[in-house]
């Protein structure tokens, strides 16, 4: 369902973004996001009006490979669609941060990496953890069991590192940033006046929630956070509880995020310019 919604919404995306908005946009336009959250399990919709120059997208762990080959395959299917959204959002003035964790050595000489390292230091309102674990004081248990074997391959291989960098289908623009550090990303956001953060990438129940730049941490830092629910995927094996399809397992995690942490949106909302804020 998420994929069908995305593809129908993406039709005509390039014309919606408009050729007159140059890459490297410095003025701000309005983004009107149709956000979905949950209260007592029931969906609630609201409209968020965000200035593009106060908004950043963080791309979480869209690696070039994975020990779970079905997970890697889904990333490969998602990456070209994600890249189209990033290109359009970038033209509207949205900041793009590439965060393929554990691969920063590959990008050490890139100006996009140096930009993040050199950002002016800021004191965060709460400590930035190396990992934000599930805490039952803040949220309920995850709705899927990812503790035993989260990979849905027919034959699951060894849990070894197979990734080396970000997926090649995701373009890194001159104006982008590259970092897997919560401190660096927070410093850069404070320096540039970023108040609003969109998380996309993988995996929703693991890194998207738990990384030092993920949903839990960004929410605790006081940022306005949303999840792009059509550009994410969970690590879940249907052979584990609650014994539903992989796609339904991902939807359950999205609903969990909507209930306890932040709203979700459909990513084409990030590509459509609204009226210029006064």
C-alpha positions in Angstrom: 0.0 0.0 0.0 2.7 2.5 0.9 4.5 1.8 -2.4 1.3 2.4 -4.5 0.6 5.6 -2.6 4.1 6.8 -3.2 4.2 6.1 -6.9 0.8 7.7 -7.6 1.8 10.8 -5.6 5.2 11.0 -7.3 3.7 11.2 -10.8 4.5 14.6 -12.1 6.8 15.4 -9.2 9.3 17.3 -11.4 6.6 19.7 -12.6 5.3 20.2 -9.1 8.8 21.1 -7.9 9.1 23.6 -10.7 12.1 24.4 -12.9 12.3 28.0 -11.7 13.6 27.0 -8.2 17.3 26.7 -8.5 19.5 24.2 -6.8 21.1 25.8 -3.8 17.9 27.8 -3.0 18.7 30.2 -0.1 15.3 31.8 0.5 12.6 29.8 2.2 9.3 28.4 0.8 6.5 26.8 2.8 6.1 23.1 3.0 2.6 21.9 3.8 2.9 18.4 5.4 -0.1 16.2 6.0 1.0 14.6 9.2 -0.5 11.5 10.8 -0.2 10.7 14.5 -2.1 8.4 16.9 -4.0 8.8 20.1 -5.1 5.7 21.9 -4.3 3.8 18.7 -6.6 5.9 16.5 -5.1 8.0 13.6 -5.2 11.8 13.9 -4.4 14.0 10.9 -3.0 17.5 11.1 -1.3 20.0 8.8 2.2 21.2 9.5 3.5 24.3 7.8 7.3 24.2 7.8 9.8 26.7 6.3 12.1 24.8 3.9 15.2 26.6 5.2 14.3 25.5 8.7 13.9 21.8 7.6 16.4 19.0 7.1 16.1 15.4 5.9 18.3 12.8 7.6 18.9 9.7 5.5 19.5 6.9 7.9 21.7 3.9 7.1 20.8 3.4 3.4 23.8 1.2 2.9 25.0 -0.5 -0.2 24.6 -4.0 1.2 23.4 -5.8 4.3 23.9 -9.2 5.9 20.1 -9.7 5.3 19.8 -9.9 1.5 16.0 -9.2 1.5 16.7 -6.0 3.5 19.4 -5.0 1.0 17.0 -5.7 -1.9 14.4 -3.4 -0.4 16.9 -0.7 0.1 17.9 -1.0 -3.6 14.2 -0.7 -4.6 13.7 2.3 -2.3 16.9 4.3 -3.1 15.9 5.6 -6.6 12.5 6.8 -5.4 14.2 8.4 -2.4 16.7 10.2 -4.6 13.9 11.8 -6.6 12.4 13.2 -3.4 15.7 14.4 -2.2 16.4 16.2 -5.4 13.1 18.0 -5.3 13.3 18.9 -1.6 16.9 20.2 -2.1 15.6 22.5 -4.8 13.1 23.9 -2.4 15.9 24.7 0.1 15.7 21.7 2.4 19.0 20.6 4.0 20.0 17.0 3.2 22.1 15.0 5.6 23.5 11.6 4.6 24.0 9.4 7.6 25.3 5.9 6.5 26.6 4.9 9.9 30.0 3.4 10.3 31.3 4.5 6.8 32.6 8.0 7.6 36.2 6.9 6.6 35.0 6.6 3.0 33.9 10.3 3.0 36.8 11.7 5.1 38.1 14.0 2.3 34.7 15.2 1.1 33.7 18.9 1.8 30.3 17.6 2.8 32.0 15.7 5.6 34.2 18.6 6.7 31.1 20.9 6.8 29.6 18.8 9.5 32.8 18.4 11.5 33.5 22.2 11.4 30.0 23.3 12.5 30.0 25.7 15.4 29.7 23.8 18.8 26.4 24.1 20.6 25.3 22.8 24.0 22.4 20.4 23.7 19.5 20.7 26.1 19.9 17.0 27.0 22.8 14.6 26.6 23.2 13.0 23.1 23.5 9.3 23.6 25.5 6.9 21.5 22.3 4.9 21.2 18.8 5.6 22.4 17.4 2.3 23.7 13.7 1.5 24.1 12.6 2.8 27.6 9.2 1.6 28.8 8.9 4.9 30.7 8.6 6.7 27.3 6.9 4.2 25.0 5.2 0.8 24.9 6.9 -2.4 23.8 7.6 -2.7 20.0 4.7 -4.4 18.2 7.0 -6.9 16.4 9.6 -9.3 17.8 13.0 -8.3 16.4 15.1 -9.9 19.2 15.5 -13.4 18.0 16.0 -13.2 14.2 14.8 -10.1 12.4 16.0 -11.1 8.9 13.4 -12.5 6.6 15.7 -14.3 4.2 14.8 -17.9 3.4 18.2 -18.9 4.6 19.7 -16.4 7.0 23.4 -15.8 6.7 25.9 -14.8 9.4 25.4 -11.3 11.0 28.5 -9.8 9.5 29.2 -6.4 8.1 28.6 -6.4 4.3 28.1 -2.6 3.7 30.9 -0.2 2.8 29.2 3.1 2.0 25.8 4.7 1.2 23.8 3.2 -1.7 25.1 4.5 -5.0 21.6 5.5 -6.2 21.5 8.4 -3.6 23.3 11.4 -5.0 25.4 13.5 -2.7 25.1 17.2 -3.7 27.7 19.8 -3.1 25.5 21.6 -0.5 24.7 18.4 1.5 26.2 17.1 4.7 27.6 13.7 5.7 27.7 12.6 9.3 26.8 9.7 11.6 27.4 11.8 14.7 24.5 13.0 16.8 26.7 15.9 18.1 27.9 17.0 14.7 24.4 16.9 13.3 23.0 18.8 16.3 25.7 21.4 16.0 25.1 21.9 12.3 21.3 22.2 12.8 21.8 24.9 15.5 24.3 26.8 13.4 21.9 26.8 10.4 18.7 27.4 12.3 17.2 24.0 11.5 14.1 23.4 13.7 12.3 20.6 11.7 13.7 17.2 11.0 12.5 14.4 8.6 13.8 10.9 9.1 13.9 8.4 6.3 15.8 5.2 5.6 16.3 2.0 7.6 15.5 0.3 9.8 12.5 1.8 11.4 12.4 -0.3 14.6 16.2 -0.1 15.0 18.4 2.6 13.7 15.7 5.1 12.6 14.6 5.2 16.2 17.8 4.5 18.1 20.7 6.3 16.4 22.1 9.4 18.0 20.5 11.3 15.1 17.4 9.2 15.2 13.8 9.9 16.1 14.1 9.4 19.9 17.2 11.6 20.2 16.0 14.4 17.9 12.7 14.5 19.7 14.4 14.8 23.1 16.6 17.6 21.6 13.4 19.6 21.0 13.3 19.3 17.3 10.0 19.0 15.4 10.3 15.5 13.9 8.4 13.5 11.3 9.0 10.1 9.8 8.6 9.6 6.0 6.5 6.5 6.2 6.7 5.6 2.5 10.5 5.7 2.5 11.4 3.4 5.4 11.5 -0.3 6.1 11.6 -2.5 9.3 13.9 -5.4 10.1 11.2 -8.0 10.8 10.8 -11.7 10.0 7.2 -12.9 9.6 8.3 -16.2 11.2 8.4 -14.2 14.5 5.5 -12.6 16.5 3.1 -11.2 15.7 3.3 -13.5 12.6 2.2 -11.0 10.0 3.6 -10.1 6.6 6.8 -8.1 6.5 5.0 -5.1 5.0 2.4 -5.2 7.8 5.2 -5.5 10.4 6.7 -2.2 9.0 3.2 -0.6 9.2 2.9 -1.7 12.8 6.3 0.0 13.6 5.2 3.2 11.9 2.0 3.2 13.9 4.1 2.7 17.1 6.2 5.8 16.1 3.0 7.8 15.5 1.7 6.8 18.9 4.7 7.5 21.0 7.2 9.7 19.2 6.2 11.8 16.2 3.8 12.0 13.2 4.5 10.4 9.9 4.1 11.9 6.4 4.2 10.8 2.8 7.4 12.1 1.2 5.8 13.8 -1.9 4.8 16.5 0.6 8.5 17.4 0.7 8.6 18.1 -3.0 5.7 20.6 -3.5 6.4 24.3 -2.9 3.7 26.3 -1.1 3.4 30.0 -0.8 6.5 31.9 0.3 6.3 32.7 4.0 5.9 36.4 4.9 
